[in-house]
Amino acid sequence: MSVTLAIDAMGGDHGVVVTVPAACDFLEKHLDVKIALVGDPDLIKQALSKSSPALIERIQIIPASEVVLMDDPIEVALRRKKDSSMRVAIELVKEGRADAIISSGNTGALMAISRYILKTLEGVDRPAIATAIPNELGRGTTMLDLGANADCEPMHLVQFAQMANVMVQVVDGKTNPSIGLLNIGEEVIKGNEVVKQTSELLRQSNLNFYGNVEGNDIFKGTTDIVVCDGFVGNVVLKASEGLAKMMSGMIREEFNRSWLTKLMAICAMVPLLRVRKRVDHRRYNGAVLLGLRGCVIKSHGSADRFAFGFALDRAYEAAKNRMVERIAAAFAAETKE
């Protein structure tokens, strides 16, 4: 089955400098993929100038005259920039001309425009943002919501778990993934009323519910999925990114302190590179906007060519394995029961 990916070529901090080369790299690895690059045709063609004719034959350039900037208010992105590369790419999915859309642009705008154009699936009250966070087991812990819904009711959190359950099976190939509910302790009596009620609902569901988990369980890999509201999830994500950046900076600073520490750095280079590879956030790039009537992938705004390729990987796996259709089927089965 051929897969067509629509890319917001202008999105993020780097635009075509990253998106176009990453798309070409991806096409070289996947012969069953076609790509629609959406944005300024002149800039896209310039970025494609050194690509092989064989690759260019599998690329369609879709013009868009506007760009959603990283600091644009949602109102501007949604109401005023109706010919933005982000919006045109999303419309390709709605029209059935693309199987998934990938953008490094403004997260709030991407969620708002996607929800407005694609709408939510039947039975899903609110879409959620899910991504994988590196853990010590060498695989990612999928966590959601990461900022789309600051305040949630128990049923919303259960729906997040149901959607993530399907996504992990489809994208990561994990059968019957375990699900943890983020809390201030593992005990059933701990947490606020929303968490307590959610825990009870998850225990009664047919999901593989592990129970309550704490923040350190995310990095231990205790469960495949960790569920929380968007406020807590975004704080965890930003705190994790900040800690990783701080530790990386401290290690670099200490190894550069003197000629002796520089020599020690050379001796420790191999294990340091291995650790960096294991925790490299670029390998986990590509958050999924779950609950929409279309596959939408959010790449990090500062993603480089290497990182953007992983976002394309997630989009490809989700589209190829019909993630959206399987989530819809799961909710339809739940409704019948």
C-alpha positions in Angstrom: 0.0 0.0 0.0 1.4 3.4 -1.0 1.5 6.1 1.7 1.3 9.8 1.0 2.7 12.2 3.6 1.9 16.0 3.6 4.6 18.1 5.1 4.3 21.7 6.2 7.6 22.6 4.6 7.6 26.1 6.0 7.0 25.2 9.7 9.3 25.3 12.6 12.5 27.3 13.3 14.3 26.2 10.1 11.6 25.6 7.4 12.7 24.1 4.1 16.4 23.9 5.2 15.3 20.9 7.4 12.0 19.7 6.0 12.9 19.2 2.4 16.3 17.3 2.9 14.6 15.2 5.6 11.8 14.3 3.1 14.3 13.3 0.5 16.2 11.1 3.0 12.9 9.5 3.9 12.0 8.8 0.3 15.3 7.0 -0.3 14.5 4.6 2.6 10.8 4.0 1.7 9.9 3.2 -1.9 6.2 3.0 -1.1 6.0 6.7 0.0 5.0 9.8 -1.9 5.4 13.3 -0.3 3.5 16.5 -0.7 5.6 19.5 0.2 3.4 22.5 1.1 4.7 26.0 1.1 6.6 28.6 -1.1 7.2 26.8 -4.4 10.4 28.8 -5.2 12.0 28.0 -1.8 11.0 24.3 -2.0 12.4 24.0 -5.6 15.6 25.6 -4.5 15.9 23.2 -1.6 15.3 20.3 -4.0 17.8 21.5 -6.6 20.4 18.9 -5.7 18.0 16.0 -5.3 17.9 13.2 -7.9 15.2 13.2 -10.5 13.9 9.8 -9.3 13.1 11.3 -5.9 11.6 14.5 -7.3 9.1 12.3 -9.3 7.6 11.2 -6.0 7.3 14.7 -4.6 4.4 17.0 -5.3 4.8 20.7 -4.5 1.6 22.3 -3.2 1.7 26.2 -3.1 0.8 28.1 0.0 1.2 31.8 0.3 1.3 32.2 4.1 3.2 30.8 7.0 2.1 30.3 10.6 4.8 31.8 12.7 5.9 30.2 16.0 4.6 33.2 18.0 1.3 33.7 16.1 -1.8 33.8 18.2 -4.2 30.9 17.5 -6.8 33.4 16.3 -4.4 34.7 13.6 -3.4 31.2 12.5 -7.0 30.0 12.4 -9.0 32.9 11.1 -6.6 35.1 9.1 -4.0 32.9 7.6 -6.3 30.6 5.6 -3.6 29.9 3.0 -0.9 29.0 5.4 1.3 26.0 4.6 0.1 24.3 7.8 -3.6 24.7 7.0 -3.2 23.6 3.3 -1.3 20.5 4.4 -4.1 19.6 6.9 -6.7 20.1 4.2 -4.9 17.5 2.0 -5.6 15.0 4.7 -9.2 16.0 5.0 -9.6 15.7 1.2 -8.0 12.2 1.2 -5.0 13.4 -0.9 -2.6 12.6 2.0 -2.6 9.9 4.7 -0.9 12.1 7.4 0.4 15.6 7.9 3.6 16.5 9.7 4.4 20.0 10.9 7.1 21.6 13.1 5.0 24.7 13.5 3.2 26.4 16.3 1.7 23.6 18.5 -1.4 25.5 19.6 -2.2 26.6 16.0 -1.7 23.0 14.7 -4.1 21.6 17.3 -6.7 24.4 16.7 -6.6 24.2 12.9 -6.5 20.4 12.9 -9.5 20.2 15.2 -11.4 22.8 13.2 -10.8 21.2 9.8 -10.6 17.4 10.6 -13.0 17.4 13.6 -12.8 14.8 16.4 -13.7 11.1 16.1 -17.0 9.8 17.2 -17.0 9.2 21.0 -13.9 11.3 21.6 -14.6 14.4 23.6 -11.1 16.0 23.4 -8.0 15.4 21.3 -4.8 14.8 23.2 -1.1 15.2 22.5 1.0 12.1 23.0 4.8 11.5 22.6 7.5 9.1 23.7 9.9 10.0 26.5 13.3 8.2 26.8 13.5 5.6 29.6 16.3 3.5 31.0 15.0 0.4 29.2 16.1 1.8 25.9 12.6 2.4 24.6 10.2 5.3 25.0 7.4 5.7 27.6 4.4 7.1 25.7 2.9 10.0 27.7 -0.3 12.0 27.3 -1.7 14.6 27.4 1.2 17.0 27.0 -0.7 20.3 26.9 -3.9 20.2 24.9 -6.2 19.9 27.9 -5.2 21.7 31.1 -8.3 20.6 33.0 -9.7 17.1 32.5 -12.6 15.0 33.8 -12.1 11.3 34.6 -13.7 10.2 31.4 -11.3 12.3 29.4 -8.3 10.6 30.9 -9.9 7.2 30.2 -10.3 8.2 26.6 -6.7 9.3 26.4 -5.7 5.8 27.7 -7.9 4.1 25.1 -6.4 6.2 22.2 -2.8 5.7 23.4 -3.4 2.0 23.8 -4.2 1.7 20.0 -1.4 4.1 19.1 1.3 2.1 20.9 0.1 -1.1 19.3 0.1 0.5 15.8 3.2 2.7 15.9 5.5 0.8 18.3 4.2 -2.7 17.6 3.5 -3.4 21.3 0.7 -5.8 21.9 -1.5 -5.2 25.0 0.6 -2.2 26.3 0.5 -1.5 30.0 -1.0 1.8 31.2 -0.1 3.8 34.3 -2.0 6.8 35.8 0.4 9.5 36.9 -0.2 10.3 40.6 1.6 11.5 43.7 1.9 8.0 45.0 1.1 4.4 44.0 -1.5 3.9 46.7 -5.1 3.9 45.7 -6.0 6.4 48.4 -3.6 9.0 47.1 -4.4 11.8 44.6 -7.2 14.2 43.9 -10.7 13.1 43.2 -10.2 13.2 39.4 -7.3 10.8 39.7 -9.1 8.5 42.1 -12.2 8.3 39.9 -10.1 7.8 36.8 -8.2 5.0 38.5 -11.5 3.2 39.3 -12.7 3.6 35.8 -9.5 2.2 34.3 -9.6 -0.8 36.7 -13.1 -1.6 35.3 -12.0 -1.2 31.7 -10.6 -3.9 29.4 -7.3 -2.0 29.2 -4.1 -3.4 30.7 -4.1 -1.0 33.6 -1.0 -1.3 35.8 -2.2 1.2 38.5 -0.9 4.5 39.8 2.6 5.5 38.9 4.9 8.3 40.0 7.1 10.7 38.0 10.2 8.5 38.3 8.3 5.6 36.7 8.2 7.5 33.4 12.0 7.2 33.1 12.2 3.7 34.6 9.8 2.4 32.0 7.5 0.9 34.5 4.6 1.1 32.1 4.4 1.5 28.3 1.9 4.4 28.7 1.5 7.1 31.3 -1.7 9.1 31.4 -2.3 12.5 33.0 -4.0 15.9 32.2 -2.3 18.4 29.9 -1.2 20.7 32.7 0.8 18.1 34.5 2.0 16.5 31.3 3.4 19.7 29.9 5.1 20.5 33.2 6.7 17.1 33.2 7.8 17.4 29.6 9.3 20.9 29.9 11.0 20.0 33.2 12.5 16.8 31.6 13.8 18.8 28.7 15.3 21.5 31.0 17.0 18.9 33.2 18.5 17.1 30.2 19.8 20.4 28.8 21.2 21.5 32.2 23.0 18.1 32.8 24.4 18.2 29.3 25.7 21.7 29.8 27.2 20.9 33.2 29.0 17.8 31.9 30.5 19.7 28.9 31.5 22.6 31.2 33.3 20.2 33.7 35.2 18.3 31.0 36.4 21.6 29.5 37.6 23.0 32.9 41.3 22.1 32.4 43.7 20.1 30.2 43.4 17.2 32.7 39.6 17.1 32.4 39.8 17.4 28.7 42.1 14.3 28.6 39.6 12.5 30.8 36.9 13.5 28.4 38.8 11.8 25.6 39.1 8.6 27.6 35.4 8.7 28.5 34.3 9.6 25.0 32.9 6.2 24.0 30.6 5.7 27.0 29.6 9.3 26.8 28.5 9.0 23.2 26.6 5.8 24.0 24.7 7.6 26.8 24.0 10.6 24.6 22.6 8.3 21.9 20.3 6.5 24.5 18.8 9.8 25.7 18.9 11.7 22.4 15.5 13.4 22.3 15.8 13.6 18.5 15.1 9.9 18.3 11.8 10.4 20.0 10.6 13.3 17.9 7.1 13.3 16.6 4.1 13.9 18.9 0.8 12.5 17.8 -2.4 14.5 18.0 -4.8 11.8 19.0 -8.6 11.8 18.6 -8.9 13.6 15.2 -10.4 12.3 12.0 -7.0 12.3 10.4 -3.3 11.6 11.3 -1.5 14.7 12.5 2.1 14.6 13.7 3.8 17.5 15.5 7.6 17.7 15.2 9.6 19.7 17.6 10.0 23.3 16.4 13.8 23.2 16.6 14.1 19.7 15.0 17.1 19.2 12.7 17.2 17.0 9.6 17.9 13.9 11.7 15.1 14.5 14.2 12.5 15.4 11.6 13.1 12.1 10.0 11.9 10.3 13.1 8.7 12.4 13.0 8.2 11.2 9.4 8.8 7.6 10.7 5.9 8.0 13.2 3.6 9.4 10.6 4.4 6.6 8.2 3.8 3.8 10.7 0.6 5.5 11.9 -0.7 6.0 8.4 0.4 2.6 7.0 -1.2 0.7 9.9 -4.4 2.8 9.8 -4.1 4.2 13.3 -7.0 6.6 13.0 -9.4 3.9 11.7 -8.4 1.6 14.5 -8.9 4.2 17.2 -12.4 4.9 15.7 -13.2 1.2 15.7 -12.1 0.8 19.3 -14.4 3.6 20.4 -17.2 2.2 18.2 -16.8 -1.2 20.0 -16.8 0.5 23.4 -20.1 2.3 22.5 -21.7 -1.0 21.5 -20.8 -2.6 24.8 
